[in-house]
Amino acid sequence: MGVDMSGRKAIGKFFGVRGVDLSEIYSENVAAKIVQVARRDLKRPAPLASYPHTVPQVGDGAGIYEEREAAFWTCGFFPGAVYAILERAMKYPQALQIPEAVRPRFQEQVLNLGRHYGVAINQMSKRTDTHDMGFIVQPALQKDWELTGNSESLQSVINAAYALASRYDDRVKAIRSWDVAINDRYSITDMDTNFLVIIDSMCNLDLLFYVGHQRNDQSLIDIATQHADSIIHEILRPDFSSYHLVNFDPRTGRPQAKMTNQGWKDDSTWSRGQAWSIMGFAQTYSWTKDVKYLETAIKCAEYFLRRIKEGEGKWHHHMVPAWDFDAPQDDPADPLRDVSAGVVAANGFLIIHQSLQTLSASAAQQFPTNTNFLDLALQIVSETLDMSYDRDLASFEVPGKGTANGTSTNGELEVVESKFECLLRNSTTNWNEHAHKKYKDHGLVYADYYLLEFGNKLLRAGLL
């Protein structure tokens, strides 16, 4: 696939798909790093007031998670990473590369960590002040319900879907993403005259579809479907690139400005926003089976691919996307990257691949694409691992003095700690020139989560 893996060393058992080495996703290190961070938070009383967010690569605090307030939109991703490891322990033990001495109590201990994080998330499940309820509740609480049958977690997921639906406006025919948008360039605060919708919103629709079918409530499904249509009409451009932010006039339902908040310029294509569009439309097709959403996902994906291939022969690991496809680069030979955009897109590519496999021969003719989305997803992830996987590895203590079955005398899993707490480096959260706080080149909680989720998707599909 054109990727030089000569410098890579597989960790433990080999895990590969179509000859692509993915062993690092399933290594002892990933479970140990997650436990390393979670064990520290277990010492704080629940409900937790803050959650892991970013890991600086340089300066004071380098290597250690910086946390954000519990209400911040990313709060669900680190708990989601805990449950991704728990899913492997419960359903795919062959893909959990931990010492045998650690296994006897591992599942119990990791579930305890996940439940500790879940207290605050359960308490905020009825929030109506944000559109990010899918990101907040699904990675941990939906997985807790699916793996353990915890009815409290299911109820919180249901609460969150109805809270999200309350932000729908039939005049705009969309769900309000943000109540306000404030940076050094603009201050949009009047909700009577502004209705803000961002491309990221596509990935919270999965929550509405899930609960709509759980509760047999067509209204939730209709809201999600209508919102997706509005994104197609107003946020996607004719070439299937995407704006980040559209401001509608709630009085008329018509857009009054198309802009960015985290990308380079209003008319540029912010790579993570494009990745959200790929995954969101692929998920929407999975629920609706309406081919227009699969076609949209494919067109958004093909745009993403065209842009990352512009770097072929110009810089190393060109399949790891620049933070914005149109932004000028300080170093043209090594652009500022956003690995989170790559791993989110890879998840979307994998969903597209699975969807295409289910089509009849006649239906497949509607999609005259020669793109092999599985191979490209694997290539993105492989290059991401090669470039950005942090190699200061964590591991579990084996039984010895003061330990029994891989746990300390007080029952906690013991870890030989890494000095860098994220799995991946080189994410860029926000490098917009007008942002109040700019972040670049750091570890990022949802880059790690979507890397683990990509690994689990391969397991669920039987590809490993």
C-alpha positions as a LaTeX table, in Angstrom:
\begin{tabular}{lrrr}
\hline
Residue & $x$ (\AA) & $y$ (\AA) & $z$ (\AA) \\
\hline
Met1 & 0.00 & 0.00 & 0.00 \\
Gly2 & 3.01 & 2.23 & $-0.37$ \\
Val3 & 3.68 & 2.67 & 3.36 \\
Asp4 & 7.20 & 2.06 & 4.64 \\
Met5 & 6.86 & 0.16 & 7.88 \\
Ser6 & 10.53 & $-0.82$ & 8.11 \\
Gly7 & 10.99 & 1.29 & 11.24 \\
Arg8 & 8.05 & $-0.27$ & 13.08 \\
Lys9 & 8.28 & $-3.03$ & 15.62 \\
Ala10 & 5.19 & $-5.07$ & 16.39 \\
Ile11 & 4.28 & $-5.19$ & 20.08 \\
Gly12 & 3.27 & $-8.63$ & 21.34 \\
Lys13 & 1.01 & $-10.70$ & 19.12 \\
Phe14 & 0.70 & $-9.62$ & 15.47 \\
Phe15 & $-2.63$ & $-8.10$ & 14.46 \\
Gly16 & $-2.99$ & $-7.24$ & 10.82 \\
Val17 & $-5.60$ & $-6.74$ & 8.13 \\
Arg18 & $-4.60$ & $-7.23$ & 4.50 \\
Gly19 & $-0.98$ & $-7.24$ & 5.56 \\
Val20 & $-1.21$ & $-3.91$ & 7.38 \\
Asp21 & 0.30 & $-4.11$ & 10.86 \\
Leu22 & $-2.16$ & $-2.79$ & 13.46 \\
Ser23 & $-0.59$ & $-4.51$ & 16.46 \\
Glu24 & $-0.03$ & $-1.25$ & 18.35 \\
Ile25 & $-3.80$ & $-0.66$ & 18.59 \\
Tyr26 & $-4.18$ & $-3.92$ & 20.54 \\
Ser27 & $-0.96$ & $-3.79$ & 22.57 \\
Glu28 & $-0.62$ & $-3.93$ & 26.32 \\
Asn29 & 0.40 & $-0.27$ & 26.16 \\
Val30 & $-3.06$ & 0.98 & 25.11 \\
Ala31 & $-4.83$ & $-0.74$ & 27.99 \\
Ala32 & $-2.12$ & 0.24 & 30.47 \\
Lys33 & $-2.16$ & 3.93 & 29.48 \\
Ile34 & $-5.93$ & 4.10 & 29.81 \\
Val35 & $-5.76$ & 2.46 & 33.23 \\
Gln36 & $-2.85$ & 4.73 & 34.24 \\
Val37 & $-4.97$ & 7.85 & 33.76 \\
Ala38 & $-8.24$ & 6.35 & 35.00 \\
Arg39 & $-6.67$ & 5.03 & 38.19 \\
Arg40 & $-5.59$ & 8.57 & 39.09 \\
Asp41 & $-9.10$ & 9.91 & 38.54 \\
Leu42 & $-10.52$ & 7.08 & 40.66 \\
Lys43 & $-8.90$ & 8.77 & 43.66 \\
Arg44 & $-11.12$ & 11.82 & 43.16 \\
Pro45 & $-14.72$ & 11.61 & 44.43 \\
Ala46 & $-17.58$ & 11.22 & 41.98 \\
Pro47 & $-19.16$ & 13.06 & 40.31 \\
Leu48 & $-15.92$ & 14.20 & 38.74 \\
Ala49 & $-15.59$ & 17.93 & 38.17 \\
Ser50 & $-13.27$ & 17.60 & 35.17 \\
Tyr51 & $-12.28$ & 15.08 & 32.48 \\
Pro52 & $-9.15$ & 14.39 & 30.40 \\
His53 & $-8.87$ & 16.57 & 27.30 \\
Thr54 & $-5.42$ & 17.28 & 25.80 \\
Val55 & $-1.81$ & 16.30 & 26.48 \\
Pro56 & 0.85 & 18.94 & 25.73 \\
Gln57 & 3.91 & 17.70 & 23.88 \\
Val58 & 6.21 & 20.49 & 25.08 \\
Gly59 & 6.52 & 22.94 & 27.96 \\
Asp60 & 5.23 & 22.78 & 31.49 \\
Gly61 & 3.04 & 19.76 & 32.04 \\
Ala62 & 4.23 & 18.00 & 28.88 \\
Gly63 & 2.98 & 14.43 & 28.76 \\
Ile64 & 0.23 & 14.87 & 31.37 \\
Tyr65 & $-3.47$ & 15.24 & 30.57 \\
Glu66 & $-4.89$ & 18.72 & 30.91 \\
Glu67 & $-8.52$ & 18.42 & 31.98 \\
Arg68 & $-11.59$ & 20.41 & 31.08 \\
Glu69 & $-14.71$ & 21.01 & 33.13 \\
Ala70 & $-17.11$ & 18.08 & 33.25 \\
Ala71 & $-19.68$ & 19.99 & 31.18 \\
Phe72 & $-17.26$ & 20.37 & 28.26 \\
Trp73 & $-18.27$ & 18.50 & 25.11 \\
Thr74 & $-15.32$ & 16.09 & 25.20 \\
Cys75 & $-16.13$ & 14.61 & 28.61 \\
Gly76 & $-17.45$ & 11.35 & 27.14 \\
Phe77 & $-14.37$ & 10.32 & 25.19 \\
Phe78 & $-11.96$ & 9.22 & 27.89 \\
Pro79 & $-14.69$ & 7.16 & 29.59 \\
Gly80 & $-15.41$ & 5.85 & 26.09 \\
Ala81 & $-11.79$ & 4.73 & 25.83 \\
Val82 & $-12.19$ & 2.86 & 29.13 \\
Tyr83 & $-15.25$ & 1.08 & 27.74 \\
Ala84 & $-13.45$ & 0.33 & 24.46 \\
Ile85 & $-10.90$ & $-1.61$ & 26.51 \\
Leu86 & $-13.70$ & $-3.23$ & 28.50 \\
Glu87 & $-15.40$ & $-4.31$ & 25.27 \\
Arg88 & $-12.23$ & $-6.11$ & 24.27 \\
Ala89 & $-11.97$ & $-7.77$ & 27.67 \\
Met90 & $-15.56$ & $-9.02$ & 27.51 \\
Lys91 & $-16.03$ & $-9.83$ & 23.81 \\
Tyr92 & $-12.59$ & $-10.11$ & 22.21 \\
Pro93 & $-10.14$ & $-11.37$ & 24.84 \\
Gln94 & $-7.80$ & $-12.51$ & 22.09 \\
Ala95 & $-7.29$ & $-8.84$ & 21.22 \\
Leu96 & $-6.49$ & $-7.77$ & 24.76 \\
Gln97 & $-2.73$ & $-8.10$ & 25.05 \\
Ile98 & $-2.22$ & $-8.04$ & 28.82 \\
Pro99 & $-0.22$ & $-10.36$ & 31.10 \\
Glu100 & $-2.13$ & $-13.49$ & 32.04 \\
Ala101 & $-1.64$ & $-12.68$ & 35.72 \\
Val102 & $-3.62$ & $-9.45$ & 35.25 \\
Arg103 & $-6.65$ & $-11.03$ & 33.56 \\
Pro104 & $-8.55$ & $-12.51$ & 36.53 \\
Arg105 & $-9.70$ & $-9.15$ & 37.92 \\
Phe106 & $-9.16$ & $-6.96$ & 34.88 \\
Gln107 & $-12.77$ & $-6.83$ & 33.69 \\
Glu108 & $-14.07$ & $-6.04$ & 37.18 \\
Gln109 & $-11.48$ & $-3.33$ & 37.73 \\
Val110 & $-11.99$ & $-1.62$ & 34.36 \\
Leu111 & $-15.79$ & $-1.65$ & 34.76 \\
Asn112 & $-15.31$ & 0.02 & 38.13 \\
Leu113 & $-13.24$ & 2.74 & 36.46 \\
Gly114 & $-15.85$ & 3.27 & 33.76 \\
Arg115 & $-18.70$ & 3.50 & 36.25 \\
His116 & $-16.75$ & 6.09 & 38.25 \\
Tyr117 & $-16.57$ & 8.34 & 35.18 \\
Gly118 & $-20.21$ & 7.67 & 34.41 \\
Val119 & $-21.62$ & 9.33 & 37.54 \\
Ala120 & $-21.27$ & 12.91 & 36.29 \\
Ile121 & $-22.34$ & 11.95 & 32.78 \\
Asn122 & $-25.51$ & 10.30 & 34.07 \\
Gln123 & $-26.27$ & 13.45 & 36.03 \\
Met124 & $-25.96$ & 15.69 & 32.96 \\
Ser125 & $-27.99$ & 13.48 & 30.61 \\
Lys126 & $-30.95$ & 15.89 & 30.46 \\
Arg127 & $-28.89$ & 18.91 & 29.41 \\
Thr128 & $-30.56$ & 21.04 & 26.74 \\
Asp129 & $-27.78$ & 23.63 & 26.45 \\
Thr130 & $-25.63$ & 21.66 & 23.98 \\
His131 & $-25.98$ & 19.59 & 20.83 \\
Asp132 & $-23.09$ & 17.32 & 21.81 \\
Met133 & $-25.21$ & 14.86 & 23.75 \\
Gly134 & $-24.21$ & 11.98 & 21.49 \\
Phe135 & $-20.52$ & 12.63 & 22.06 \\
Ile136 & $-21.20$ & 12.97 & 25.80 \\
Val137 & $-23.28$ & 9.85 & 26.50 \\
Gln138 & $-22.72$ & 7.30 & 23.76 \\
Pro139 & $-19.03$ & 6.35 & 24.11 \\
Ala140 & $-19.43$ & 5.28 & 27.74 \\
Leu141 & $-23.08$ & 5.05 & 28.77 \\
Gln142 & $-24.46$ & 3.41 & 25.64 \\
Lys143 & $-21.58$ & 0.96 & 25.74 \\
Asp144 & $-22.23$ & 0.32 & 29.44 \\
Trp145 & $-25.83$ & $-0.59$ & 28.58 \\
Glu146 & $-24.80$ & $-2.80$ & 25.67 \\
Leu147 & $-22.09$ & $-4.65$ & 27.59 \\
Thr148 & $-23.65$ & $-4.94$ & 31.04 \\
Gly149 & $-27.39$ & $-4.26$ & 30.70 \\
Asn150 & $-27.20$ & $-1.30$ & 33.10 \\
Ser151 & $-30.67$ & 0.24 & 32.84 \\
Glu152 & $-29.54$ & 3.51 & 34.43 \\
Ser153 & $-27.13$ & 4.03 & 31.56 \\
Leu154 & $-29.82$ & 3.27 & 28.98 \\
Gln155 & $-32.16$ & 5.77 & 30.63 \\
Ser156 & $-29.46$ & 8.44 & 30.44 \\
Val157 & $-28.97$ & 7.73 & 26.74 \\
Ile158 & $-32.72$ & 8.09 & 26.23 \\
Asn159 & $-32.76$ & 11.32 & 28.25 \\
Ala160 & $-29.93$ & 12.69 & 26.14 \\
Ala161 & $-31.72$ & 11.98 & 22.86 \\
Tyr162 & $-34.82$ & 13.86 & 23.92 \\
Ala163 & $-32.68$ & 16.71 & 25.26 \\
Leu164 & $-30.94$ & 16.91 & 21.88 \\
Ala165 & $-34.26$ & 16.80 & 20.02 \\
Ser166 & $-35.49$ & 19.78 & 22.05 \\
Arg167 & $-32.94$ & 21.92 & 20.19 \\
Tyr168 & $-34.61$ & 21.24 & 16.84 \\
Asp169 & $-36.34$ & 24.19 & 15.17 \\
Asp170 & $-38.85$ & 23.40 & 12.44 \\
Arg171 & $-38.39$ & 26.83 & 10.84 \\
Val172 & $-34.68$ & 26.16 & 10.28 \\
Lys173 & $-35.26$ & 22.41 & 9.95 \\
Ala174 & $-32.12$ & 21.76 & 11.95 \\
Ile175 & $-30.85$ & 21.23 & 15.46 \\
Arg176 & $-29.17$ & 24.25 & 17.03 \\
Ser177 & $-25.51$ & 23.34 & 17.60 \\
Trp178 & $-24.24$ & 26.24 & 19.68 \\
Asp179 & $-26.10$ & 28.87 & 21.66 \\
Val180 & $-23.27$ & 31.38 & 21.14 \\
Ala181 & $-20.05$ & 31.73 & 19.15 \\
Ile182 & $-17.42$ & 34.09 & 20.50 \\
Asn183 & $-13.84$ & 34.65 & 19.40 \\
Asp184 & $-11.59$ & 37.63 & 18.65 \\
Arg185 & $-13.36$ & 38.19 & 15.32 \\
Tyr186 & $-17.06$ & 37.93 & 16.16 \\
Ser187 & $-19.47$ & 37.65 & 19.07 \\
Ile188 & $-22.74$ & 35.94 & 18.18 \\
Thr189 & $-24.91$ & 35.76 & 21.28 \\
Asp190 & $-28.51$ & 36.66 & 20.38 \\
Met191 & $-30.40$ & 33.40 & 19.95 \\
Asp192 & $-33.49$ & 35.21 & 18.67 \\
Thr193 & $-31.65$ & 36.38 & 15.56 \\
Asn194 & $-28.97$ & 33.70 & 15.21 \\
Phe195 & $-29.14$ & 29.92 & 14.87 \\
Leu196 & $-25.70$ & 28.29 & 14.75 \\
Val197 & $-25.15$ & 24.89 & 13.12 \\
Ile198 & $-21.77$ & 23.19 & 12.71 \\
Ile199 & $-20.69$ & 20.25 & 10.57 \\
Asp200 & $-19.75$ & 18.28 & 13.71 \\
Ser201 & $-23.49$ & 17.97 & 14.38 \\
Met202 & $-23.71$ & 15.11 & 11.89 \\
Cys203 & $-22.07$ & 12.79 & 14.42 \\
Asn204 & $-24.67$ & 13.41 & 17.14 \\
Leu205 & $-27.52$ & 12.18 & 14.92 \\
Asp206 & $-26.59$ & 8.57 & 15.68 \\
Leu207 & $-27.99$ & 9.13 & 19.19 \\
Leu208 & $-31.38$ & 10.17 & 17.79 \\
Phe209 & $-31.55$ & 7.18 & 15.46 \\
Tyr210 & $-30.54$ & 4.78 & 18.23 \\
Val211 & $-33.12$ & 5.99 & 20.73 \\
Gly212 & $-35.73$ & 6.52 & 18.03 \\
His213 & $-35.58$ & 2.80 & 17.34 \\
Gln214 & $-35.20$ & 1.87 & 21.03 \\
Arg215 & $-38.40$ & 3.75 & 21.85 \\
Asn216 & $-40.15$ & 3.28 & 18.50 \\
Asp217 & $-40.36$ & 7.07 & 18.27 \\
Gln218 & $-40.46$ & 8.19 & 14.65 \\
Ser219 & $-40.20$ & 11.84 & 15.66 \\
Leu220 & $-36.57$ & 11.40 & 16.71 \\
Ile221 & $-35.76$ & 9.63 & 13.46 \\
Asp222 & $-37.48$ & 12.36 & 11.45 \\
Ile223 & $-35.55$ & 15.12 & 13.25 \\
Ala224 & $-32.24$ & 13.38 & 12.58 \\
Thr225 & $-33.09$ & 12.80 & 8.93 \\
Gln226 & $-34.27$ & 16.37 & 8.36 \\
His227 & $-31.14$ & 17.74 & 10.02 \\
Ala228 & $-28.95$ & 15.64 & 7.71 \\
Asp229 & $-30.83$ & 17.04 & 4.71 \\
Ser230 & $-30.26$ & 20.59 & 5.93 \\
Ile231 & $-26.54$ & 19.92 & 6.25 \\
Ile232 & $-26.46$ & 18.66 & 2.66 \\
His233 & $-28.24$ & 21.76 & 1.40 \\
Glu234 & $-26.47$ & 24.46 & 3.41 \\
Ile235 & $-23.16$ & 23.28 & 4.92 \\
Leu236 & $-21.80$ & 21.09 & 2.15 \\
Arg237 & $-20.46$ & 22.90 & $-0.90$ \\
Pro238 & $-21.10$ & 21.70 & $-4.49$ \\
Asp239 & $-17.77$ & 19.82 & $-4.46$ \\
Phe240 & $-18.76$ & 18.09 & $-1.17$ \\
Ser241 & $-16.25$ & 20.00 & 0.92 \\
Ser242 & $-17.76$ & 21.55 & 4.03 \\
Tyr243 & $-18.12$ & 24.82 & 5.83 \\
His244 & $-17.54$ & 24.55 & 9.55 \\
Leu245 & $-20.29$ & 26.88 & 10.77 \\
Val246 & $-23.49$ & 28.22 & 9.26 \\
Asn247 & $-25.50$ & 30.93 & 10.99 \\
Phe248 & $-29.19$ & 30.75 & 10.09 \\
Asp249 & $-31.79$ & 33.41 & 10.74 \\
Pro250 & $-34.30$ & 31.57 & 12.95 \\
Arg251 & $-37.06$ & 33.92 & 11.84 \\
Thr252 & $-36.79$ & 32.93 & 8.18 \\
Gly253 & $-34.90$ & 29.63 & 8.35 \\
Arg254 & $-32.42$ & 30.91 & 5.78 \\
Pro255 & $-28.62$ & 31.05 & 6.20 \\
Gln256 & $-27.22$ & 34.52 & 6.84 \\
Ala257 & $-23.50$ & 33.66 & 7.09 \\
Lys258 & $-21.21$ & 30.73 & 6.33 \\
Met259 & $-17.97$ & 30.82 & 8.26 \\
Thr260 & $-15.44$ & 28.95 & 10.35 \\
Asn261 & $-14.61$ & 28.81 & 14.02 \\
Gln262 & $-11.76$ & 26.29 & 14.10 \\
Gly263 & $-10.53$ & 26.18 & 10.50 \\
Trp264 & $-8.23$ & 28.57 & 8.66 \\
Lys265 & $-10.72$ & 30.74 & 6.75 \\
Asp266 & $-14.46$ & 30.80 & 6.10 \\
Asp267 & $-14.07$ & 29.27 & 2.64 \\
Ser268 & $-11.31$ & 26.80 & 3.52 \\
Thr269 & $-11.90$ & 23.15 & 4.38 \\
Trp270 & $-11.07$ & 22.27 & 7.96 \\
Ser271 & $-9.97$ & 18.64 & 7.81 \\
Arg272 & $-11.65$ & 17.45 & 10.99 \\
Gly273 & $-14.92$ & 19.04 & 9.94 \\
Gln274 & $-14.69$ & 17.12 & 6.68 \\
Ala275 & $-14.02$ & 13.95 & 8.67 \\
Trp276 & $-17.11$ & 14.53 & 10.81 \\
Ser277 & $-19.16$ & 14.82 & 7.61 \\
Ile278 & $-17.86$ & 11.49 & 6.31 \\
Met279 & $-18.60$ & 9.58 & 9.48 \\
Gly280 & $-21.92$ & 11.32 & 10.12 \\
Phe281 & $-23.40$ & 10.66 & 6.70 \\
Ala282 & $-22.10$ & 7.07 & 6.75 \\
Gln283 & $-23.86$ & 6.54 & 10.10 \\
Thr284 & $-27.03$ & 8.15 & 8.76 \\
Tyr285 & $-27.08$ & 5.73 & 5.83 \\
Ser286 & $-26.56$ & 2.81 & 8.23 \\
Trp287 & $-29.81$ & 3.74 & 9.96 \\
Thr288 & $-31.96$ & 4.95 & 7.07 \\
Lys289 & $-30.67$ & 2.87 & 4.13 \\
Asp290 & $-31.45$ & 5.90 & 1.97 \\
Val291 & $-28.78$ & 5.79 & $-0.73$ \\
Lys292 & $-28.50$ & 9.57 & $-0.93$ \\
Tyr293 & $-26.72$ & 9.53 & 2.43 \\
Leu294 & $-24.32$ & 6.82 & 1.32 \\
Glu295 & $-23.66$ & 8.77 & $-1.86$ \\
Thr296 & $-23.04$ & 11.91 & 0.21 \\
Ala297 & $-20.67$ & 10.06 & 2.55 \\
Ile298 & $-18.74$ & 8.73 & $-0.45$ \\
Lys299 & $-18.50$ & 12.15 & $-2.09$ \\
Cys300 & $-17.31$ & 13.73 & 1.16 \\
Ala301 & $-14.77$ & 10.91 & 1.54 \\
Glu302 & $-13.51$ & 11.26 & $-2.02$ \\
Tyr303 & $-12.97$ & 14.98 & $-1.46$ \\
Phe304 & $-10.99$ & 14.18 & 1.71 \\
Leu305 & $-8.88$ & 11.68 & $-0.23$ \\
Arg306 & $-8.17$ & 14.09 & $-3.06$ \\
Arg307 & $-6.89$ & 16.65 & $-0.61$ \\
Ile308 & $-4.65$ & 14.35 & 1.43 \\
Lys309 & $-3.17$ & 12.91 & $-1.75$ \\
Glu310 & $-1.98$ & 16.41 & $-2.64$ \\
Gly311 & 0.82 & 15.77 & $-0.17$ \\
Glu312 & 2.05 & 12.60 & $-1.87$ \\
Gly313 & 5.73 & 13.02 & $-2.67$ \\
Lys314 & 5.80 & 16.40 & $-0.91$ \\
Trp315 & 5.88 & 15.41 & 2.76 \\
His316 & 6.17 & 12.31 & 4.88 \\
His317 & 3.08 & 10.36 & 5.90 \\
His318 & 0.86 & 12.28 & 3.49 \\
Met319 & $-2.19$ & 10.23 & 4.53 \\
Val320 & $-2.11$ & 11.99 & 7.91 \\
Pro321 & $-4.09$ & 15.13 & 7.07 \\
Ala322 & $-3.04$ & 18.72 & 7.48 \\
Trp323 & $-5.17$ & 20.54 & 10.05 \\
Asp324 & $-6.85$ & 22.55 & 7.29 \\
Phe325 & $-6.53$ & 21.54 & 3.65 \\
Asp326 & $-6.15$ & 25.14 & 2.47 \\
Ala327 & $-4.07$ & 26.72 & 5.24 \\
Pro328 & $-0.57$ & 27.95 & 4.42 \\
Gln329 & 2.16 & 25.94 & 6.11 \\
Asp330 & 5.13 & 27.27 & 8.04 \\
Asp331 & 7.10 & 24.27 & 6.79 \\
Pro332 & 5.86 & 23.08 & 3.36 \\
Ala333 & 7.81 & 19.85 & 3.80 \\
Asp334 & 6.08 & 19.04 & 7.09 \\
Pro335 & 2.66 & 20.69 & 7.46 \\
Leu336 & 0.85 & 21.06 & 10.74 \\
Arg337 & $-1.26$ & 17.91 & 11.08 \\
Asp338 & $-4.40$ & 16.81 & 12.84 \\
Val339 & $-4.27$ & 13.07 & 13.44 \\
Ser340 & $-7.74$ & 13.21 & 14.99 \\
Ala341 & $-9.14$ & 14.16 & 11.58 \\
Gly342 & $-7.47$ & 11.12 & 10.06 \\
Val343 & $-8.74$ & 8.57 & 12.58 \\
Val344 & $-12.28$ & 10.00 & 12.51 \\
Ala345 & $-12.25$ & 9.79 & 8.71 \\
Ala346 & $-10.91$ & 6.22 & 8.88 \\
Asn347 & $-13.90$ & 5.24 & 11.04 \\
Gly348 & $-16.19$ & 6.75 & 8.42 \\
Phe349 & $-14.36$ & 4.96 & 5.61 \\
Leu350 & $-14.84$ & 1.66 & 7.39 \\
Ile351 & $-18.59$ & 2.24 & 7.74 \\
Ile352 & $-18.78$ & 3.11 & 4.04 \\
His353 & $-16.87$ & $-0.07$ & 3.16 \\
Gln354 & $-19.28$ & $-2.20$ & 5.19 \\
Ser355 & $-22.28$ & $-0.46$ & 3.66 \\
Leu356 & $-21.04$ & $-1.08$ & 0.13 \\
Gln357 & $-20.54$ & $-4.77$ & 0.92 \\
Thr358 & $-24.25$ & $-5.15$ & 1.74 \\
Leu359 & $-25.54$ & $-3.79$ & $-1.57$ \\
Ser360 & $-26.92$ & $-6.00$ & $-4.30$ \\
Ala361 & $-25.09$ & $-5.98$ & $-7.63$ \\
Ser362 & $-27.74$ & $-3.73$ & $-9.17$ \\
Ala363 & $-27.72$ & $-1.31$ & $-6.23$ \\
Ala364 & $-23.92$ & $-1.16$ & $-6.26$ \\
Gln365 & $-24.07$ & 0.17 & $-9.82$ \\
Gln366 & $-25.40$ & 3.44 & $-8.39$ \\
Phe367 & $-21.97$ & 4.02 & $-6.86$ \\
Pro368 & $-19.45$ & 3.86 & $-9.71$ \\
Thr369 & $-16.44$ & 4.28 & $-7.44$ \\
Asn370 & $-13.17$ & 2.43 & $-7.72$ \\
Thr371 & $-12.17$ & 3.56 & $-4.24$ \\
Asn372 & $-11.40$ & 0.73 & $-1.82$ \\
Phe373 & $-12.42$ & 2.39 & 1.42 \\
Leu374 & $-11.14$ & $-0.43$ & 3.62 \\
Asp375 & $-7.65$ & $-0.25$ & 2.15 \\
Leu376 & $-7.60$ & 3.53 & 2.47 \\
Ala377 & $-8.82$ & 3.44 & 6.07 \\
Leu378 & $-6.06$ & 0.99 & 6.88 \\
Gln379 & $-3.50$ & 3.17 & 5.14 \\
Ile380 & $-4.56$ & 6.27 & 7.07 \\
Val381 & $-4.39$ & 4.43 & 10.39 \\
Ser382 & $-1.11$ & 2.70 & 9.52 \\
Glu383 & 0.58 & 5.99 & 8.64 \\
Thr384 & $-0.90$ & 7.58 & 11.75 \\
Leu385 & 0.60 & 4.87 & 13.93 \\
Asp386 & 3.96 & 5.14 & 12.21 \\
Met387 & 4.11 & 8.92 & 12.56 \\
Ser388 & 2.28 & 9.69 & 15.80 \\
Tyr389 & 1.94 & 6.64 & 18.07 \\
Asp390 & 3.72 & 7.60 & 21.27 \\
Arg391 & 6.43 & 5.06 & 22.06 \\
Asp392 & 6.98 & 5.82 & 25.72 \\
Leu393 & 5.03 & 2.68 & 26.56 \\
Ala394 & 3.08 & 1.78 & 29.66 \\
Ser395 & 2.69 & $-1.79$ & 30.94 \\
Phe396 & 1.07 & $-3.68$ & 33.78 \\
Glu397 & 2.95 & $-4.78$ & 36.86 \\
Val398 & 3.33 & $-8.52$ & 37.06 \\
Pro399 & 2.72 & $-10.22$ & 40.42 \\
Gly400 & 5.51 & $-9.68$ & 42.85 \\
Lys401 & 6.12 & $-8.03$ & 46.16 \\
Gly402 & 3.02 & $-6.10$ & 47.19 \\
Thr403 & 0.93 & $-7.37$ & 44.29 \\
Ala404 & $-1.38$ & $-10.28$ & 43.69 \\
Asn405 & $-2.91$ & $-11.19$ & 40.35 \\
Gly406 & $-1.52$ & $-7.99$ & 38.87 \\
Thr407 & $-3.22$ & $-5.73$ & 41.40 \\
Ser408 & $-1.96$ & $-3.90$ & 44.46 \\
Thr409 & $-2.90$ & $-4.95$ & 47.96 \\
Asn410 & $-5.83$ & $-2.49$ & 47.80 \\
Gly411 & $-7.15$ & $-4.13$ & 44.64 \\
Glu412 & $-6.11$ & $-1.53$ & 42.04 \\
Leu413 & $-4.43$ & $-2.51$ & 38.78 \\
Glu414 & $-0.75$ & $-1.61$ & 38.96 \\
Val415 & 0.90 & 0.14 & 36.00 \\
Val416 & 4.47 & 0.85 & 35.00 \\
Glu417 & 3.63 & 4.34 & 33.84 \\
Ser418 & 4.35 & 6.15 & 30.60 \\
Lys419 & 5.54 & 9.74 & 30.70 \\
Phe420 & 3.11 & 10.61 & 27.89 \\
Glu421 & $-0.51$ & 9.83 & 28.69 \\
Cys422 & $-2.08$ & 9.88 & 25.21 \\
Leu423 & $-1.73$ & 7.09 & 22.68 \\
Leu424 & $-1.31$ & 9.51 & 19.75 \\
Arg425 & 0.56 & 12.75 & 19.28 \\
Asn426 & 0.12 & 15.48 & 16.64 \\
Ser427 & $-3.51$ & 16.54 & 16.93 \\
Thr428 & $-4.57$ & 20.15 & 16.41 \\
Thr429 & $-7.73$ & 21.14 & 18.22 \\
Asn430 & $-8.02$ & 24.75 & 17.06 \\
Trp431 & $-5.47$ & 26.81 & 15.15 \\
Asn432 & $-7.84$ & 29.51 & 13.92 \\
Glu433 & $-6.11$ & 32.88 & 14.15 \\
His434 & $-9.04$ & 34.42 & 16.02 \\
Ala435 & $-9.47$ & 31.69 & 18.65 \\
His436 & $-9.27$ & 32.79 & 22.26 \\
Lys437 & $-7.08$ & 29.78 & 22.99 \\
Lys438 & $-5.19$ & 28.05 & 20.22 \\
Tyr439 & $-3.99$ & 24.43 & 20.42 \\
Lys440 & $-1.70$ & 22.59 & 18.04 \\
Asp441 & 0.50 & 19.51 & 18.02 \\
His442 & $-0.72$ & 17.75 & 21.14 \\
Gly443 & $-2.31$ & 14.55 & 22.32 \\
Leu444 & $-6.11$ & 14.64 & 22.16 \\
Val445 & $-8.63$ & 12.49 & 23.94 \\
Tyr446 & $-10.92$ & 11.88 & 20.99 \\
Ala447 & $-8.05$ & 11.00 & 18.66 \\
Asp448 & $-7.26$ & 8.18 & 21.08 \\
Tyr449 & $-10.93$ & 7.20 & 21.42 \\
Tyr450 & $-11.51$ & 6.96 & 17.68 \\
Leu451 & $-8.27$ & 4.99 & 17.25 \\
Leu452 & $-9.56$ & 2.44 & 19.77 \\
Glu453 & $-13.02$ & 2.50 & 18.20 \\
Phe454 & $-11.50$ & 1.84 & 14.79 \\
Gly455 & $-9.76$ & $-1.20$ & 16.27 \\
Asn456 & $-13.01$ & $-2.41$ & 17.80 \\
Lys457 & $-14.92$ & $-1.89$ & 14.54 \\
Leu458 & $-12.47$ & $-4.26$ & 12.85 \\
Leu459 & $-13.08$ & $-6.83$ & 15.58 \\
Arg460 & $-16.87$ & $-6.51$ & 15.30 \\
Ala461 & $-16.62$ & $-6.95$ & 11.54 \\
Gly462 & $-14.60$ & $-10.15$ & 11.97 \\
Leu463 & $-11.64$ & $-8.70$ & 10.09 \\
Leu464 & $-9.20$ & $-9.71$ & 12.83 \\
\hline
\end{tabular}
